[in-house]
Amino acid sequence: MTATAIPIGVTVNGTDHEFAEALTVGELLERLGLPNKGVALAVDGAVFPKSRWGEPVGRGWQIEVLTAVQGG
């Protein structure tokens, strides 16, 4: 019997995504074409520091990618 990978489902900026393989947070941003500089991340409503972007994305995470906007 062969083990079947369970897809990883996450929501990024309100859009659901599903991935067949495990990804780090940094890889997720790259895969979705999102910037990895000048942004902040929140996972399930809590700040997710860049020092943790090498960690694997968890199933069901609600991720918000926030970019700085200049102006007033």
C-alpha positions in Angstrom: 0.0 0.0 0.0 1.4 3.4 -0.9 1.0 6.4 1.3 -0.9 9.3 -0.3 0.1 12.8 0.5 -2.6 14.9 2.1 -2.9 18.3 0.4 -2.0 21.3 2.5 -4.9 23.9 2.4 -4.2 27.5 3.5 -5.9 30.8 3.0 -3.7 33.7 1.8 -5.2 37.2 1.8 -8.7 35.7 1.7 -8.1 33.3 -1.2 -7.9 29.5 -0.6 -4.9 27.6 -1.9 -4.1 23.9 -1.9 -0.6 22.4 -2.3 0.3 18.8 -2.8 3.7 19.1 -1.1 4.9 20.7 2.0 6.2 24.3 1.6 8.0 26.8 3.8 6.5 30.2 4.3 9.2 31.7 2.0 8.5 29.1 -0.7 4.7 29.8 -0.4 5.3 33.5 -1.1 7.5 32.7 -4.0 5.0 30.1 -5.4 2.2 32.7 -5.2 4.3 35.5 -6.8 4.2 37.6 -3.6 7.1 39.8 -2.5 9.4 38.6 0.3 10.8 42.0 1.1 8.9 45.0 2.4 6.1 42.8 3.7 4.8 41.6 7.1 3.0 38.3 7.7 0.3 37.5 10.1 -0.8 33.9 10.6 -4.1 33.3 12.3 -4.1 36.9 13.4 -0.6 36.9 15.0 2.5 38.5 13.6 4.8 35.8 12.0 8.4 37.1 12.1 10.6 36.7 9.1 13.0 34.7 11.2 10.4 31.9 11.0 9.8 32.0 7.3 11.9 28.8 6.9 9.3 26.8 8.8 6.7 24.7 7.0 3.3 26.1 6.4 0.6 24.5 8.6 -2.7 23.0 7.3 -5.5 25.5 7.6 -3.4 28.5 8.3 -5.0 31.9 7.6 -2.2 34.0 6.3 -2.3 37.8 5.6 0.5 39.3 3.6 0.7 43.0 4.4 2.7 45.5 2.3 3.8 49.0 3.4 2.1 51.8 1.5 3.6 55.2 1.4 1.4 58.3 1.4 -0.9 60.3 3.6 
